[in-house]
Amino acid sequence: MTKSEWIVVRWLPVIGWLWLAVWDLYARLLPHRNALSHLPIIGTAGRLLYLGSFAYGLWLLMRQPALPALPSSEVLICGLIGLLVSDSFHWLMDGFPMHW
């Protein structure tokens, strides 16, 4: 558990442990620095699909009649750019790892 994860678990125990449980499965499926999890575009898309599947599952469990409204396209594009930039810098700081 990283220091930031420990802080979340300590201050928001239920949310923190749920967050760790969700990401533990991802970490077991794709180890850190694996090309599929670490390359900026591929890794970002994979994590979005992974989290999206959990969100969709929760939506189904709550039996909501309709999907919630999405933010505007400008907000979605800015968010995607932010994720891609963040992942790119993470990859850069890790020394461009690419192993399968």
N, C-alpha and C positions, 0 to 999 in steps of 0.2 A: 504494500500500500504506500502510495506516495504521500508526501507531506500535505499537499493540497487535498488529497482524498481524505486523509485523516482529519483535517480541519472540518470538512463538510460532514463527515460521520459524527464528529464530536458535537458540532453545533446543530445539525439537523439529522439526527440519527436515522429516522425512518427513510427519509429521502436519500441520505448518504448510502445506507446499506442497499437500497433498491438500485441506486445508480451503480454501485460496485457489482451487484449481481448481474445487471444487464451487460456491463462491459467485460465482466469475467468471461462470459460465454464468447464474446467477440475475440478476446485475447486468446482463448483456447482454440478457436477456429483459425485465426490468423496471427501467428506470433509477431511480436514487435520487430520492425525492420524487414518484414517480408515485403517483397515488391508489391503484392496485391493490397497490402494495408498501408504502405508508406509512400508510394508514388503519388504526387500531388493530385492529378485528375482522377486516376483509378481509385486511390485510397479515399478521397473525398466522396466520390460517388458511392463506393461500397459502404462507407459509414452512414451516409444519408439513407441508402436503401435499408441498411440494418436498423437504424433508429425509426425509419418510416414504417417498417414492418411491425415494430413494437407499438408505435402510435396507432396503427391501423387495428392491431389486435385489441388494444384498449378500447378503441372506438366501437369495435364489434361487441366487446364484453358489456359496454354501457348501453348497447342497443339504441344508439342514437338514430333518429329517422333520416338525417341527411348529413353529409360531410360539412364541417364548418367552413366558413368562407376563408379563402386564402388571402394573404396580404397582397398588396398591389405588386405588379410585375417589377416595378423599380425597387421595392423593398426586397423581393426575392433575389433579384440580380445583385444588389449590393451585398446581401447576406452570402450569396454564393461566391462572389469575388473575395469577400473577407475570409471565408473558409479556405479558398484556394491559396490565397496569399499566406495565411497562417500555416497551412500544410506545406507549402513550398519552403518557407523559412525553417520549419521543423526538419524537413528533409535535408536542407542545406546545412543546418547546424549538426545533424547526425552524420555528415560526411557523404551524402549521396548514396546511402546503402541500397543495394538492389540484389537480393538473393531470393531464390524461390525455395 
